[in-house]
Amino acid sequence: MKKALLLAGGIILASVLLFCVLHYQQTANYLFRNRNPEAKRPPVVDVSLRSVLDRRATKLLGYARRHGYDTAVVLMADMRLPSGSNRFFVYDLQKKRVIQQSLVAHGRCNETVQISRRYGNEVGCGCTSLGRYMIGAPYQGKFGLAYKLYGLDSTNNNAFERFVVLHAHECVPSGEVAPYPICQSDGCPTLAPSFLKKLAVVIDKATRPVLLEIFDE
């Protein structure tokens, strides 16, 4: 009788241990399948470009503090870079580093294809406007989710009247295609749909309006 009880107890203990091992394996497999490497590692940014972004981010942080904008994150678009390369950056002001990056389309200035780097601020010009923007409220527009933009400098103060907004379009790839160019817009900074979804999380959780700067210098 005693041996039978010991045998039964051993079987129960082995079953419990086997269940724990299987449960651990299932949990580990789930975590592995659903891991997010991008969340652990910041994007790799060229040293010279990082220096430019760090310097501009510092100035934007000072501007944000003086004028009551969000001081956790800023957005920057470097128009010096080819359109097929990542040139739209989400910059964490506290960690002082780029946390997301993507392609962004520029304005074609009412041409079939805008080859040279041209900018404009006149209503109807169809060009990208350089300068700082305040990102306004989200809404559902012609291309789905979009954010209103308010130009804060003399070079882009007609943005609202020009209907220049931050939106997405299927023609913008989700990854780099350089040396090939991407599509062009009528002046709006246009992103890939998949990236705008991620960016919306950043913008929407901010307690104050987020700044965007589009520059070429």
Disulfide bonds with the S-S distance in Angstrom:
Cys109-Cys127 2.07
Cys171-Cys183 1.98
